[in-house]
Amino acid sequence: MSNSDLFSQHVLATYGRFPLVPVRGEGCQLWDETGKRYLDFCSGIAVCSLGHCHPRVVAAIHDQAGKLLHVSNLYQIPQQAQLAAEINTHHVRIPGKIFFSNSGAEANDGLIKSARRFGHKRPQADGSPRFEVITFQQSFHGRTLGSMSATGQAKIQAGFDPLLPGFRYLPFNNIVALEAGIQPQTAAILLEPIQGEGGVHSATPEFLRAVANLCRKHDLLLLFDEIQTGFGRCGDAMAWRMIAPEIEPDGISWAKGMGGGVPIGAFWLNDRAIDDAGTPLPALMGPGSHGSTYGGNPLVCAASLAVLQEIREKELAAHAILMEVRIRETIRTWQLPIITEIRGSGLLLGVQLDPELVPTPEGKTPALVVATRLMERGLLVPPAGPNTFRLLPPLNVTEEEIDEALAIIQAVLTALNSPLSAT
Ligand SMILES: *Cc1c(COP(=O)(O)O)cnc(C)c1O
């Protein structure tokens, strides 16, 4: 029985998958079962921040795996303390407390639960709890019931109602709508500083500052979903600092790039006081309030610590900006009308295609058609919405790898732009 038959017989078909079967990776390169080589500008959707099988990460996993994989949060896990200290001291650089989860969606569920607790502690004028979390249209926060309900996309929620109540989806980057949308029951605002899955759309500095000011004014928690954008991906340790660096959020969620490929996520709560008695925000989530069997086990924490130390010591956030400039300047020289815009920051870039110029057979989206052609020529990129593909290479991608990828993109898009000369 072929691998794909085995798959369809036994694995739930929740994903539309490319036929590619990767079997080995090294840095920015990936090889499939036929031995064909690819440049991987998908990086497991911004997960493999140091590329595949980085020696420092492999060594950390190997080392820890030989000592202790898992013990349960019934006991002390020093690797969690080391990782949390690394994050607080060097990446967030604001005092806070961290809870470790296994994924991004779970991290957001933790933020949502924290917002609910906050709404009980700081209720409405009539004493009833505040509970609502404002999120934004085209956002993506995950697939659990909580994080899916937070997600402002009907196609992700279709057929799963009743959703978790207590969310309101407002237009992104619209200050007037936000001012009008805050209600007595509102407890928090949750947003991606740069919307990733929704097509790579950055919050404007004016909008982000308005969000922060409205949170202070109305006593709301300011929550950033940095699951795709965090830890150097966008040119700073945290993406919001590329937009409005003076802002101090109340909560942050992470996953994806923080583990470099091991399943780990986390949420962070600011140590600030939330009332006149000086109650710190993290005190809302005390013993018994939340938990995860695997969350932050020694193996994943050791791997994540190696990833984050490498990102910091090699200054890969700054490198991401240099590579962004190289990509933008090269693409500008092509003067290809099929590319209408490049959005994003650092190495989370969205290339916007003119859908009129991409022939789309069998109801496929332009982004899927282009991603498939690029794959045939040896470059992997993930789509983001129907007309955008993302460039998400590892943060340590070299100039040579960038140039090789750009040459493939130029060849494919030039051929699409002039169909008669296409091979
Ligand atoms: C990927 C992603 C999530 C969900 O993370 P999972 O690990 O798939 O649960 C949530 N928010 C954002 C912004 C993401 O990019």
The ligand as a Gaussian input file, in Angstrom:
#p B3LYP/6-31G(d) Opt

LIG

0 1
 C       -0.173000      29.510000      14.471000
 C       -0.849000      30.563000      15.247000
 C       -1.685000      30.241000      16.330000
 C       -2.032000      28.828000      16.710000
 O       -0.908000      28.113000      17.122000
 P       -1.004000      26.495000      17.223000
 O        0.344000      26.109000      17.767000
 O       -1.257000      25.999000      15.839000
 O       -2.091000      26.175000      18.148000
 C       -2.248000      31.284000      17.036000
 N       -1.995000      32.559000      16.716000
 C       -1.185000      32.898000      15.698000
 C       -0.928000      34.340000      15.407000
 C       -0.596000      31.916000      14.914000
 O        0.163000      32.249000      13.871000

